[in-house]
Amino acid sequence: MLIKKIIILSVLLILPTKVFALIEVDITRGNLNPLPLAVSPLSIDDKSKKSFEEILKKENIGSEISIIVENNLKISGLFNPLNKDAFLQAPDIANLKPRFEDWNLIKAQALITGKVTYVDEKLRVEFRLWDVLAAKEMMALAFTTVPSNWRRVGHIISDKVYERLTGEKGYFDTRIIYVAEEGPKTQRIKKLAIMDQDGFNNKFLTLGNELVLTPRFNPASQMVTYLSYFKNLPRVYLLDIETGTQEVVGDFPGMTFAPRFSPDGKKIIMSFAKDGKSDIYTMDLENRIVEKITNHPSIDTSPSYSPDGKYITFNSDRSGYQQIYVMKNDGSNVKRISFGKGLYGTPVWSPRGDLIAFTKLHKGKFYIGVMRTDGTGERLLTENYYQEAPSWSPNGRVLIFYRETKTDNKGEGFSAKLWSIDLTGYNERLVETPTDASDPSWSSLLSN
Amino acid sequence: MNRSIIISSLLHGALIFITAMSLPFLAKKPLNIPPIVSVELIQIAEKTNIPFAPKAKKIIEKVKEKEKKLVSEQAPPKKVKKTKTKTVVSLDQNNEKIENQVPKAIPLPEKTIKKIETKKETKQNPEKVDNEVKQVSEFEKKDLFDPNSIAALIDKSKVDSAKVIKKNNDITQNQDKNIVTSGLTLSEEDALKAQIFGCWSIPLGLPYNENLLVRIKLKLEPDGSVVKTEILDHARMNKPGQGFYKVLAESALRAVKLCQPLRVPTSGYERWKELQLNFDAREMLEG
């Protein structure tokens, strides 16, 4: 950057007459308003329409898919999908060639068109993304899949559009695993549940006979690790979501906390108490060898790997209060990074690698915040009575966490819900779940 | 005789004396020099950056809409001959291989679309020059100084001393004079900036630690409409690992198009018929 500046300056000096004559204006600011875009309903011919109506019991699958895309883009906070009533061009014409003046008129800067067809018992979706102002096509793709997968097609289109317009990968074709909670606070039934990122396709994975805690996705595949109590002993499980097979990784003594995968999915990292102190351990999933990473008389918990696997962040009370630390993956070079007032916990390294999300307790309030990996630039995104356990979206832009409400004098009013917030701190949303929910974990993109 | 000469010369002398005394340049009074006020030259836009008032925005939008309506009424886009979008990709081959769970992405044929685009451009914008063709020499030729434009430099609405100095805040007065001949005045630049600030939607997914500067050269009409845009670091767009740059450059181009016609000064067209806009997203994204 500096060198470039110097070069530019020297060029300016050598060719003064030419450069002075061209007026330069620096644009250092823009708006962060959501980009207005139009999602035209996908066009569909009558024959395909009937076929899908029989198979999926949906009246018009084309507009259903476009609604998924629209909702995804809207909840991201970065786009403002325009009201379909304002559209001047019908979907079937728009699919062939948009009349850009018409879309320009309603202030759309981008336009998504497409069509759905029923080919060989498969669902085929073509879609195109148009730059309305430049009047040109930005992207065109087609997908073919089994009809029951139609929601995923909507999510994949959203991801492609998001990536093309923002420059970073999307996070819509993903799932969230969480602990579904039911019953009174003293006798909670806790089940493992999974759903699409937008709350659809909710499924329970365990029956609720045993307490389950802290499910975490493997960043490399569709595997989950979680903690369950078996005969009052914490036990770490592995669960393959696609096949439903479960596997016990091992029983661990005392209080075991928050098993989490390494970025390559080959190890899990966790903390457990042994000899009266809590330390961080890793376990190789192939040979089941357990390795001790920290060795300190204090309580070290909540370890999380950096995306390159070279560093680990965790929280420890070795300074007297619970704070966040970063160390190398072999346990050397331990460095404290949080220095603010209050207690810091549950650090989670962003998949982008640039930030660490955490929970902070200060003066009886809970905050979810982020800081850079060297501890600078601390930003608190949201404040509440009780909230915890942030988990990153795969692109590192959104955090999902859970929030509990206060129990009143009669012991009622308690609830636990999932919430999401993006890095700006303005786009906070309730993630709908059929039951109460806690401990969410966000999967990586299902398709790449 | 002598006496009258003496009286005359005395009177003349007195007259000259009085005249001389009353002439200002002879009475060399020490000038009252006020203490030097040091003035820091800053970009006013940094302090007064209000992306123009919402009321004004609405009005502008209304006007724009009217104009657009007019345009579309006058020249309804001709229907392009129906080009059958043939799906060239033979799905049959791929279909069988596709597994149930993973929808596969197949790029659509682009041929038909391109045809439509080129047709459209020739109809609606006959003057539009192909963006890809770089005409650097044409730009350079016209970079010569035009003495006629000096008059246009005086911005009546502002104090004449408030000159905008590009890029270099601590410039001496001598340099100042040279630059003014080619720059925009403070209010002119401010108006343009504020307008573009409002049009530029910064893509939020850009990496923080990269060079996020896009330089765009514009060729303008006297009414502020853009004839030609050129991305100066065009080559960077297609470099590996610089995919975000394309997104950024496109957003800048969209901003320019959206803002058309640009709020340019009413006079001195020669001065600003070519403009360079430096879009830098860094400040915003670093927050």
Interface residues (C-beta under 8 A of the other chain):
Chain A: M1 K4 T17 K18 F20 A21 L22 I23 E24 V25 D26 I27 T28 R29 G30 N31 L32 N33 P34 L35 L78 L96 K97 R99 F100 E101 D102 N104 L105 Q109 V119 D120 K122 R124 V125 E126 R128 D131 L133 A134 A135 K136 E137 M138 A140 L141 A142 F143 T144 T145 V146 N149 R152 V153 I156 K160 Y162 E163 R164 L165 T166 G167 E168 D354 N395 R397 T424 S447
Chain B: Q43 N49 P51 E65 K68 K69 V71 S72 P77 V80 K82 T83 T85 T87 V89 L91 D92 N94 N95 I98 N100 Q101 V102 P103 K104 A105 I106 P107 L108 E110 I113 I116 E117 K120 E121 F139 E140 D143 L144 F145 K166 K167 N178 I179 T181 S182 G183 L184 E189 L192 K193 I196 F197 G198 C199 W200 S201 I202 P203 L204 G205 L206 Y208 N209 N211 K217 G243 F244 V247 L248 E250 S251 A252 L253 R254 A255 K257 L258 R271 W272 E274 L275 Q276 L277 N278 F279 D280 A281 R282 E283 M284
